Amino acid sequence: MDELSAVWQFLSMFGDIQYWLGFAIGSLIIYIILDKKNKKRMSWFIFSLLPAILFSYQLSYVLKLWFAIPRPCTGLAYCPTDFSFPSGHAAVIFAFATIGVLNIKRKWLRASIVLLACLVSVSRIFLIYHTNIDVLAGAAIGVFCAYLIQTAYKTFPQLK
């Protein structure tokens, strides 16, 4: 594997559901031990971000099974065995980016999160795991799921 492929693999990790499940478990453990003030500050993270990521992953997974479109790398030794459309990595990372943009006030941090989402999505194309359409559909799913979850989160003032 050359250096550029290693960079794309590294970036791709940030859209992997296993990464986010580990992150979620760690966050929930920290949340349990926080005082009331810090729990309030972290509530959007627990009640908006994590559900949005899980929802976007589940929706993209169901759609993969429904459409059953083979990956562009089919037949190559390193190719994942599931289907291509839509990109679950793009869905997950754009759910993260959308919730981040809706909840973080610092413009430079919001821009960094969106840039990361774009780079993760592009990594899936460069690694030949997905086509442009797969990634765009995954990104749309992530934004849609995040918006739905954020809207639901805002309707429950007791969670804020």
PEZIQUI-V135210 format. One record per pair of residues at least 24 apart in sequence whose ideal C-beta (glycine too) atoms are under 8 Angstrom apart, sorted by the first residue. I is the first residue (numbers start at 1). J is the second residue. D is the distance in whole Angstrom. If there is no record, write none. Layout:
BEGIN
i;j;d
I;J;D
I;J;D
END
This chain:
BEGIN
i;j;d
4;126;8
5;127;7
8;123;4
8;126;5
8;127;5
9;123;8
9;127;7
11;116;8
11;119;5
11;120;5
11;123;4
12;89;6
12;120;6
12;123;4
12;124;6
12;127;6
12;129;8
14;93;6
14;116;6
14;120;5
15;87;8
15;88;7
15;89;3
15;90;7
15;92;5
15;93;4
15;120;4
15;121;7
15;123;8
15;124;7
16;89;6
16;92;8
17;53;8
17;57;5
17;88;7
17;92;6
20;50;8
20;53;5
20;54;8
20;57;8
20;92;6
20;96;8
24;50;5
24;53;8
24;54;8
40;160;7
43;159;6
43;160;6
44;99;7
44;103;5
44;153;7
44;160;8
45;103;8
47;153;5
47;156;8
47;159;5
48;99;5
48;102;8
48;103;7
48;149;6
48;150;5
48;153;4
49;95;8
49;96;7
49;99;5
49;100;8
49;103;8
51;149;5
51;153;8
52;95;4
52;96;8
52;98;7
52;99;5
52;142;8
52;145;5
52;146;4
52;148;8
52;149;4
52;150;7
53;92;5
53;95;5
53;96;6
55;95;7
55;145;5
55;148;7
55;149;6
56;91;4
56;92;6
56;94;7
56;95;4
56;141;6
56;142;5
56;144;8
56;145;4
56;146;7
57;88;6
57;91;6
57;92;5
59;91;7
59;141;6
59;145;6
60;86;5
60;87;7
60;88;4
60;91;4
60;92;8
60;138;6
60;141;5
61;88;6
63;137;8
63;141;7
64;88;7
69;134;8
71;128;8
71;129;6
71;130;7
72;128;5
72;129;7
72;130;7
72;131;6
73;127;8
73;128;4
73;129;6
76;128;7
79;128;8
79;129;7
80;129;6
84;129;7
84;130;6
84;131;7
84;134;5
85;130;8
85;131;8
85;133;7
85;134;5
85;137;6
86;134;6
86;135;8
86;137;4
86;138;4
86;140;8
86;141;6
87;121;7
87;124;5
87;129;8
87;130;5
87;134;5
87;135;5
87;137;7
87;138;3
87;139;8
88;138;6
89;120;6
89;121;7
89;123;8
89;124;5
89;130;8
89;138;7
90;117;8
90;120;7
90;121;4
90;124;6
90;130;8
90;134;7
90;135;5
90;136;8
90;137;8
90;138;3
90;139;5
90;141;8
90;142;6
91;138;4
91;139;7
91;141;4
91;142;4
91;145;7
92;142;6
93;117;5
93;120;4
93;121;7
93;142;7
94;121;7
94;138;7
94;139;4
94;140;8
94;141;8
94;142;3
94;143;5
94;146;7
95;142;4
95;143;7
95;145;5
95;146;4
95;149;8
96;142;8
96;146;8
97;142;7
97;146;8
98;142;6
98;143;5
98;146;4
98;147;6
98;150;7
99;146;5
99;149;7
99;150;6
102;146;7
102;150;5
103;150;8
117;142;8
END
